[in-house]
Amino acid sequence: MPFQKDHKLGFTSDDPLDRKPICFKVKPGVRDKLKSVPDWQGRLRAVVDQLIEESLGG
């Protein structure tokens, strides 16, 4: 049974993520190594936030 439009059930979060991903290319082999790092997505998000803070002089 498919979900109905505007349904109120499903995953919700106090800290939602943007629907559009950021994509960038890396050197060969980096992708596989990165996926082996525990919690790599959360850790990468933290590094990106830190990079933005440093760049904006925050």
GROMACS elastic network, one bead per residue, 0.5 to 0.9 nm:
[ bonds ]
;  ai    aj funct       b0    kb
    1     4     6  0.89749   500
    3     6     6  0.86872   500
    3     7     6  0.69766   500
    4     7     6  0.56592   500
    7    10     6  0.80469   500
    9    12     6  0.86431   500
   12    15     6  0.87963   500
   12    16     6  0.75946   500
   13    16     6  0.53327   500
   13    17     6  0.86588   500
   17    20     6  0.86530   500
   18    21     6  0.70379   500
   26    29     6  0.82372   500
   26    30     6  0.62953   500
   26    31     6  0.71252   500
   27    30     6  0.58062   500
   27    31     6  0.80247   500
   28    31     6  0.73227   500
   28    32     6  0.88154   500
   29    32     6  0.56587   500
   29    33     6  0.64676   500
   29    34     6  0.87507   500
   30    33     6  0.51158   500
   30    34     6  0.59454   500
   30    35     6  0.85968   500
   31    34     6  0.51756   500
   31    35     6  0.63012   500
   31    36     6  0.89041   500
   32    35     6  0.52506   500
   32    36     6  0.66200   500
   33    36     6  0.53088   500
   33    37     6  0.69887   500
   34    37     6  0.54275   500
   34    38     6  0.87556   500
   34    40     6  0.66762   500
   35    38     6  0.77347   500
   35    39     6  0.87678   500
   35    40     6  0.67413   500
   35    41     6  0.87295   500
   36    40     6  0.79641   500
   37    40     6  0.53602   500
   38    41     6  0.85599   500
   38    43     6  0.87544   500
   39    42     6  0.55790   500
   39    43     6  0.62233   500
   39    44     6  0.85721   500
   40    43     6  0.51264   500
   40    44     6  0.58898   500
   40    45     6  0.84983   500
   41    44     6  0.51200   500
   41    45     6  0.61702   500
   41    46     6  0.87119   500
   42    45     6  0.50993   500
   42    46     6  0.63571   500
   42    47     6  0.88172   500
   43    46     6  0.51146   500
   43    47     6  0.63875   500
   43    48     6  0.87524   500
   44    47     6  0.50513   500
   44    48     6  0.61974   500
   44    49     6  0.86319   500
   45    48     6  0.50891   500
   45    49     6  0.62096   500
   45    50     6  0.86340   500
   46    49     6  0.51014   500
   46    50     6  0.61960   500
   46    51     6  0.86257   500
   47    50     6  0.50094   500
   47    51     6  0.60953   500
   47    52     6  0.86371   500
   48    51     6  0.50106   500
   48    52     6  0.62381   500
   48    53     6  0.86628   500
   49    52     6  0.51945   500
   49    53     6  0.62666   500
   49    54     6  0.87337   500
   50    53     6  0.50780   500
   50    54     6  0.61917   500
   50    55     6  0.85599   500
   51    54     6  0.52042   500
   51    55     6  0.60922   500
   51    56     6  0.86165   500
   52    55     6  0.50864   500
   52    56     6  0.61083   500
   52    57     6  0.84989   500
   52    58     6  0.82827   500
   53    56     6  0.53236   500
   53    57     6  0.61054   500
   54    57     6  0.51835   500
   54    58     6  0.61581   500
   55    58     6  0.75992   500
